[in-house]
Amino acid sequence: MSDVPGTPGAVRVVAGRYHLLSPLDEDGTGVVWLARDEMLGRQVAVREVRPPVPLGPGDVRDVYEHLENAARAAGRVSHRNVVAVHDVATEDGRPWIVMELVRGLSLSDVLDAEGPLPSRRAAHIGAEVLAALRAAHAAGVLHLDVQPSNVLIANDGRVMVTGFGALTARDSPGFGAPEVLAGRDPGPESDLWSLGAMLHAATEGRSAFGEDQGRGGQAEPGRVDTLGAVVTELLHRNPAERLDAAEAEHRLRLASAGGGVRTDAPVSATTYPAAPESGPASAPEPEPSPGHSAAVTTAVAPQSDDSRRATTVLAVGVALLLLFVVALVWLVAKGV
C-alpha cells in the first residue's frame, strides 16, 4: 500500500474499500476527498485528518481518538439536514471519516461570492441548521464548531450541517461560545450561541464582536427585524439566558416566510385602526384568549328612551286598528 498522499490527485485506497479520486476541500485540519466506495459502488466523501502541528505523539493519538469518537457519535444522528457519517475507517493508525457526498457549496463559499445575505434567506438557512442541531442534541451529540464552512448549500437546495467532530472550537474563536473558549464544559446552548454568531456574520458581513471575537463584551446591534431579535437572544453571554432552541427555530421559520413583528416598537402593544372621522367611535372587539378559537356572538343593543316610547305608541295604534276591524266585521254580520 502506498504512502499517505502528499499531493492532490495521489491514488490511494483507504481500508481496502474507499478509492480516493480527487480533493474536494482542504483546511488546516485535513482534506476532504471525493472517493468511491468499491464495496457498495457509490461515491462518498472521505475526510483525511491532519492534526495541527507541532504536536507530540501522545497529543496526536489523543486528537485521533477524539475525532474518531466524535465522528462515531455523529453517525448516530439521522436527519435530513445532517450530512450522514457512513463509516470511520482506520488507516495508518488514524481515522478516515466516510460521509455522505453532498454536491454544492459551503455557506462560506456563498458569502465570499455574494456578500451578506438578505434576512429571509439567512433565516431559512438558520432554521434548517437549527433543526439539524436539535436532532443532534436529542441524540446526545454536540457540534461545537458551527460556522459557515460547516454548513453546505446543496445543489438541490438542501441545507446540510457537517463538521461534527471538529478538533476544537478554539480553531474558530469568532464562532465559539464564550464558555467553550474559557475552557468550561459546553452544552447545547453553546451551539445556539455559535448559530447566532454565524447568522450575524452572514447578514452583516462581520463578527458580532469585532476584534473581541466573542471573548468578552457585548455583541454589536444587528438588523432591526425578526431575525435580528433572534440573533440578539442567542448571543447572551449567560447560556441560561439564551433563546430556547424550539422557540428559536419557530421564530426563524417565521422570519424566513416574511412574518414577524417590528422590533423598534413594543411588541406587546395592540394597535387598532383609527375610528372614522364622522360618527361616534366604536370600541375594538376583544381579542380571543390564546389557544381558543374566536367565538362569534350576536348582541342586542339596549334601546334608548325615545325608541321605547315609539315602540309603545306603535303597539297601541295596532291594537286600536284591530278593534276597529273586529267591530266592522260584527256590524256587517248583523246586516246593519
C-alpha positions as CSV (number, residue, x, y, z in Angstrom):
1,M,0.0,0.0,0.0
2,S,1.3,3.4,-0.9
3,D,2.3,6.2,1.4
4,V,-0.2,8.8,2.6
5,P,-0.9,11.1,-0.4
6,G,1.0,14.3,0.0
7,T,-0.3,16.0,-3.1
8,P,-3.8,16.3,-4.6
9,G,-4.6,13.5,-7.1
10,A,-2.4,10.8,-5.5
11,V,-4.2,7.5,-5.7
12,R,-5.0,5.7,-2.5
13,V,-7.4,3.0,-1.3
14,V,-8.3,3.5,2.3
15,A,-9.2,0.4,4.4
16,G,-9.2,-1.7,1.3
17,R,-12.5,-0.1,0.2
18,Y,-12.5,3.6,-0.3
19,H,-10.8,4.7,-3.5
20,L,-9.7,8.4,-3.3
21,L,-10.4,10.2,-6.6
22,S,-9.8,13.9,-6.1
23,P,-9.7,16.5,-3.4
24,L,-12.9,18.5,-2.7
25,D,-11.8,20.8,0.0
26,E,-8.9,21.4,2.3
27,D,-8.3,23.3,5.5
28,G,-5.9,23.3,8.5
29,T,-7.4,20.0,9.8
30,G,-7.2,17.9,6.7
31,V,-8.5,17.2,3.2
32,V,-12.0,16.1,2.1
33,W,-11.7,13.7,-0.9
34,L,-14.2,12.6,-3.5
35,A,-14.0,8.8,-3.2
36,R,-15.6,5.7,-4.5
37,D,-16.9,3.0,-2.1
38,E,-15.8,-0.1,-4.1
39,M,-18.0,-2.4,-1.9
40,L,-21.3,-0.5,-2.5
41,G,-20.4,1.0,-5.8
42,R,-21.2,4.6,-4.8
43,Q,-19.4,7.9,-4.5
44,V,-18.7,9.2,-1.0
45,A,-16.8,12.0,0.7
46,V,-13.8,10.9,2.8
47,R,-12.1,13.2,5.3
48,E,-8.4,12.7,5.7
49,V,-7.4,14.0,9.1
50,R,-4.3,16.0,9.6
51,P,-3.7,17.1,13.2
52,P,-2.3,20.6,13.9
53,V,1.5,20.8,14.1
54,P,3.6,20.7,16.1
55,L,2.1,18.0,18.4
56,G,3.9,15.2,20.2
57,P,3.0,11.6,19.5
58,G,0.8,11.4,22.6
59,D,-1.1,14.5,21.7
60,V,-1.6,13.2,18.1
61,R,-3.1,10.0,19.5
62,D,-5.5,12.0,21.7
63,V,-6.6,14.1,18.7
64,Y,-7.2,11.0,16.6
65,E,-9.2,9.3,19.5
66,H,-11.3,12.5,20.0
67,L,-12.1,12.7,16.3
68,E,-12.9,9.1,16.0
69,N,-15.3,9.2,19.0
70,A,-16.9,12.4,17.8
71,A,-17.4,11.0,14.2
72,R,-19.0,7.8,15.6
73,A,-21.3,9.9,17.8
74,A,-22.3,12.0,14.7
75,G,-23.1,8.7,12.9
76,R,-26.0,8.2,15.4
77,V,-27.7,11.4,14.1
78,S,-30.1,10.7,11.3
79,H,-31.7,13.8,9.9
80,R,-32.4,15.4,6.5
81,N,-30.2,18.4,7.4
82,V,-27.2,16.4,8.7
83,V,-24.5,15.1,6.4
84,A,-24.6,11.4,7.2
85,V,-21.5,9.7,8.6
86,H,-21.3,6.2,6.9
87,D,-18.1,4.9,8.4
88,V,-15.0,5.7,10.4
89,A,-12.2,3.7,8.8
90,T,-8.7,3.3,10.3
91,E,-5.6,3.5,8.1
92,D,-2.0,4.0,9.2
93,G,-3.2,4.4,12.8
94,R,-5.5,7.4,12.1
95,P,-9.2,7.8,11.4
96,W,-10.7,8.5,8.0
97,I,-14.2,9.7,8.2
98,V,-16.5,8.5,5.4
99,M,-19.5,10.7,4.8
100,E,-22.5,11.2,2.5
101,L,-21.4,13.1,-0.6
102,V,-23.2,16.4,-0.9
103,R,-22.7,18.4,-4.1
104,G,-23.0,22.1,-3.7
105,L,-21.2,25.0,-1.9
106,S,-20.4,25.7,1.7
107,L,-22.0,28.8,3.2
108,S,-18.6,30.4,3.4
109,D,-18.2,30.0,-0.3
110,V,-21.7,31.6,-0.9
111,L,-20.8,34.5,1.4
112,D,-17.5,35.0,-0.4
113,A,-19.2,35.1,-3.8
114,E,-22.4,37.0,-2.9
115,G,-21.6,39.0,0.2
116,P,-24.1,39.4,3.2
117,L,-27.4,37.6,2.8
118,P,-30.9,39.0,2.9
119,S,-32.6,38.4,6.2
120,R,-35.2,36.0,4.9
121,R,-32.6,33.8,3.2
122,A,-30.3,33.8,6.3
123,A,-33.3,33.0,8.5
124,H,-34.2,30.0,6.3
125,I,-30.6,28.7,6.5
126,G,-30.6,29.3,10.2
127,A,-33.8,27.4,10.8
128,E,-32.5,24.4,8.8
129,V,-29.2,24.4,10.7
130,L,-31.1,24.6,14.0
131,A,-33.3,21.6,13.0
132,A,-30.1,19.7,12.5
133,L,-28.6,20.8,15.8
134,R,-31.8,19.9,17.7
135,A,-31.7,16.4,16.2
136,A,-28.1,16.0,17.2
137,H,-28.7,17.3,20.7
138,A,-31.6,14.9,21.1
139,A,-29.1,12.1,20.3
140,G,-26.7,13.5,22.9
141,V,-24.3,14.9,20.3
142,L,-22.9,18.5,20.4
143,H,-21.4,20.1,17.3
144,L,-19.2,22.8,18.9
145,D,-18.0,24.2,15.5
146,V,-21.0,25.8,13.9
147,Q,-19.6,28.1,11.3
148,P,-20.1,28.9,7.6
149,S,-17.6,26.4,6.4
150,N,-19.5,23.6,8.1
151,V,-22.9,24.5,6.5
152,L,-23.4,23.2,3.0
153,I,-25.9,24.5,0.5
154,A,-26.6,21.5,-1.8
155,N,-27.4,21.9,-5.5
156,D,-30.9,20.7,-4.8
157,G,-31.5,23.4,-2.2
158,R,-31.0,21.4,0.9
159,V,-29.1,23.0,3.9
160,M,-26.8,20.4,5.4
161,V,-24.6,20.5,8.5
162,T,-21.3,18.8,8.6
163,G,-18.1,19.1,10.7
164,F,-19.2,17.1,13.8
165,G,-16.0,16.1,15.5
166,A,-14.0,19.2,15.0
167,L,-10.6,19.3,16.5
168,T,-11.5,22.1,18.9
169,A,-13.8,25.2,18.9
170,R,-10.7,27.3,19.7
171,D,-9.8,26.9,16.0
172,S,-12.7,29.2,15.2
173,P,-12.9,31.7,18.0
174,G,-15.3,34.0,16.1
175,F,-18.0,31.4,16.4
176,G,-17.0,29.6,19.6
177,A,-19.3,30.2,22.6
178,P,-17.7,32.2,25.5
179,E,-17.9,29.3,27.9
180,V,-16.2,27.0,25.4
181,L,-13.4,29.5,24.8
182,A,-13.0,29.9,28.5
183,G,-12.5,26.1,28.9
184,R,-15.8,25.4,30.7
185,D,-18.0,22.5,29.9
186,P,-20.1,23.1,26.8
187,G,-23.8,22.2,26.3
188,P,-26.5,22.5,23.7
189,E,-26.6,26.3,24.4
190,S,-23.1,26.6,23.2
191,D,-24.2,25.5,19.7
192,L,-27.0,28.0,19.8
193,W,-24.5,30.8,20.6
194,S,-22.4,29.8,17.6
195,L,-25.5,29.7,15.4
196,G,-26.3,33.3,16.4
197,A,-22.7,34.4,15.7
198,M,-22.9,32.7,12.3
199,L,-26.2,34.4,11.4
200,H,-24.9,37.8,12.4
201,A,-21.8,37.3,10.2
202,A,-23.9,36.0,7.4
203,T,-26.2,39.1,7.3
204,E,-23.8,41.8,8.5
205,G,-20.6,40.6,6.8
206,R,-18.6,40.8,10.1
207,S,-18.3,39.3,13.5
208,A,-20.8,40.4,16.1
209,F,-17.9,41.2,18.4
210,G,-15.3,42.8,16.1
211,E,-11.8,42.3,17.3
212,D,-13.0,40.8,20.6
213,Q,-14.0,37.6,18.8
214,G,-16.5,36.6,21.4
215,R,-14.2,36.6,24.4
216,G,-15.8,39.4,26.2
217,G,-18.0,42.4,25.9
218,Q,-21.4,42.8,24.2
219,A,-22.5,41.9,20.7
220,E,-23.0,44.9,18.4
221,P,-26.6,45.5,17.3
222,G,-27.7,43.7,14.3
223,R,-30.7,44.2,12.0
224,V,-33.9,45.6,13.4
225,D,-36.2,42.8,12.3
226,T,-37.3,39.4,13.5
227,L,-34.0,37.8,12.6
228,G,-32.0,40.4,14.4
229,A,-34.1,39.9,17.5
230,V,-33.5,36.1,17.4
231,V,-29.7,36.7,17.0
232,T,-29.6,39.0,19.9
233,E,-31.3,36.5,22.2
234,L,-28.9,33.7,21.0
235,L,-25.9,35.8,21.8
236,H,-26.5,36.2,25.6
237,R,-23.2,35.5,27.3
238,N,-25.0,33.6,30.0
239,P,-26.0,30.2,28.5
240,A,-29.1,30.1,30.7
241,E,-30.5,33.3,29.2
242,R,-30.2,32.2,25.5
243,L,-33.3,31.7,23.5
244,D,-34.8,28.1,23.7
245,A,-33.9,26.1,20.6
246,A,-37.5,25.2,19.7
247,E,-38.7,28.8,20.0
248,A,-35.6,30.0,18.1
249,E,-36.4,27.6,15.2
250,H,-40.1,28.8,15.2
251,R,-39.1,32.4,15.0
252,L,-36.5,31.7,12.3
253,R,-39.1,30.0,10.2
254,L,-41.5,32.8,10.7
255,A,-38.8,35.3,9.6
256,S,-37.9,33.2,6.6
257,A,-41.6,33.4,5.5
258,G,-41.5,37.2,5.8
259,G,-43.5,37.2,9.0
260,G,-42.7,38.5,12.5
261,V,-43.1,41.8,14.2
262,R,-41.2,45.1,14.2
263,T,-38.7,45.2,16.9
264,D,-38.4,49.0,17.1
265,A,-41.8,49.2,18.8
266,P,-43.2,47.4,21.8
267,V,-44.4,44.0,20.5
268,S,-46.9,43.6,23.3
269,A,-49.0,46.6,22.4
270,T,-52.1,46.1,20.2
271,T,-52.8,48.8,17.7
272,Y,-56.3,49.2,16.4
273,P,-57.3,51.1,13.3
274,A,-58.4,54.7,13.8
275,A,-62.1,55.4,14.1
276,P,-63.8,57.2,11.1
277,E,-63.8,61.0,11.4
278,S,-67.6,61.2,11.1
279,G,-69.8,59.4,13.6
280,P,-69.1,58.0,17.0
281,A,-66.0,55.9,17.5
282,S,-66.7,52.3,18.3
283,A,-64.6,50.3,20.8
284,P,-62.4,47.5,19.4
285,E,-63.7,44.0,19.8
286,P,-61.8,41.9,22.5
287,E,-59.2,39.5,21.2
288,P,-59.8,35.8,21.8
289,S,-57.8,34.1,24.5
290,P,-54.7,32.3,23.4
291,G,-55.3,28.7,22.4
292,H,-59.0,29.2,21.9
293,S,-61.0,29.8,18.7
294,A,-62.7,33.2,18.5
295,A,-66.4,32.8,19.1
296,V,-68.9,34.8,17.0
297,T,-71.6,36.3,19.2
298,T,-74.7,38.4,18.4
299,A,-75.6,41.1,21.0
300,V,-78.8,43.2,21.0
301,A,-78.0,46.8,21.8
302,P,-80.1,48.4,24.6
303,Q,-82.9,50.7,23.4
304,S,-82.9,54.4,24.2
305,D,-85.9,56.1,25.9
306,D,-87.1,57.6,22.6
307,S,-87.1,54.2,21.0
308,R,-89.1,52.7,23.8
309,R,-91.8,55.5,23.5
310,A,-92.0,55.0,19.8
311,T,-92.5,51.3,20.2
312,T,-95.3,51.8,22.8
313,V,-97.2,54.2,20.5
314,L,-96.9,51.8,17.6
315,A,-98.3,48.9,19.8
316,V,-101.3,51.0,20.9
317,G,-102.1,52.0,17.3
318,V,-102.0,48.4,16.1
319,A,-104.4,47.4,19.0
320,L,-107.0,50.1,18.1
321,L,-106.8,49.1,14.4
322,L,-107.6,45.5,15.3
323,L,-110.6,46.6,17.5
324,F,-112.0,48.7,14.6
325,V,-111.7,45.8,12.2
326,V,-113.5,43.4,14.6
327,A,-116.3,46.0,15.1
328,L,-116.7,46.4,11.4
329,V,-117.0,42.7,10.8
330,W,-119.6,42.4,13.5
331,L,-121.8,45.2,12.0
332,V,-121.7,43.6,8.6
333,A,-122.7,40.3,10.0
334,K,-125.8,41.9,11.7
335,G,-126.8,43.5,8.5
336,V,-126.6,47.0,9.8
